[in-house]
Amino acid sequence: MAASKIKRILRLLAISAKMDLAWLLRDTKFALMGVLGDILANLSVVSGVYLIALRFGGIGGMSVDEVLFMMAFSTLTTGVFILFGSGNNIHISRIIGRGQLEHLFMQPLPLKTQLLTCGFTPFTGGCNFVMGCILLAVSAARLELHVTIWWLLALLFYLAVTMTIIIARAYLVSSAAFYAPVAAEEIAHTAIDGTWQLSTFPLSGMPLFIQLPLLVIFPEGLLAWFPSLCLLGRPPLNLTELYPLAYALVISLLAGFIFRKGLYYYVKKGSNRYVPYGFRR
């Protein structure tokens, strides 16, 4: 049973990759413009923080190379996000708010499977991931890190935890779109992209009244700064290395409960984005 599910997911990912390649080949000009835009947007954020660190010899006790390592982790996270989330499957409030959830209900596949595979874009969405891998290799070499199989597993672990936090928060706030689809259509974009740049700045050296809210109330400090220091062997604020995992579990359970409750409401009431004769409001 598990093997058949994995095979089906791989086949669906292959279909998404084929569709992405078809777009790249048929509309190369606009596809490359989108790819270039993603690269420049991420580079502008990364280079801005790195140049500040370079100018002042580090930020808040982090050396220039450590800041570069953090920027590499942030770029890698961005790359994974774009690689698997280009179909609004993470910006789920857009699908809900636009009344497009019914399109998924009509497919002969579980909703979870569709959301897991519909945003895979390896050809037009993989550039930031590759760039993140390169930056990670460069920064690790400059820091002379002892890279072992256990360190690589820890890297994958923190990447998975970071993505879990991002997705859980997106689904948590997107639950509002079940009740107010017009007003909350872009709420996932606001929750993710509206604070993304904040997560790329090192919190080292900042006062506790800034650090704690970004580690407890808002998870921006857990998206790059905290996992990067853990991978460097220096968990901040004397917290355990498993704190991001605990945060991810709590926010995932909360998001799952509230999203499921909103989905039940949606199934009963439907979307008010469509008038009786079929046109979208």
Buried (B, 14 or more C-beta within 10 A) or exposed (E): EEEEEEEBEEEBBEEBBEBBBEBBEEEEEEBEEBBEEBBEBBBEBBEEBBEBBBEEEBBBEBBBBBBBBBBBBBBBBBBBBBBBBBBBBBBBBBBBBBBBBEEBEEEEEEEEBBBBBBBBBBBBBBBBBBBBBEBBEBBBEBBEBEEEEEEEEBBEBBBEBBBBBBBBBBBBBBBBBBEEBEEBBBBBBEBBEEBBBEBBBBBBEBEEEEBEEBBEEBBBBBBBBBBBBBBBEEBBEEBEBBBBBEBBBEBBEBBEEBBEEBBEEBEEEEBEBBEEEEEEE
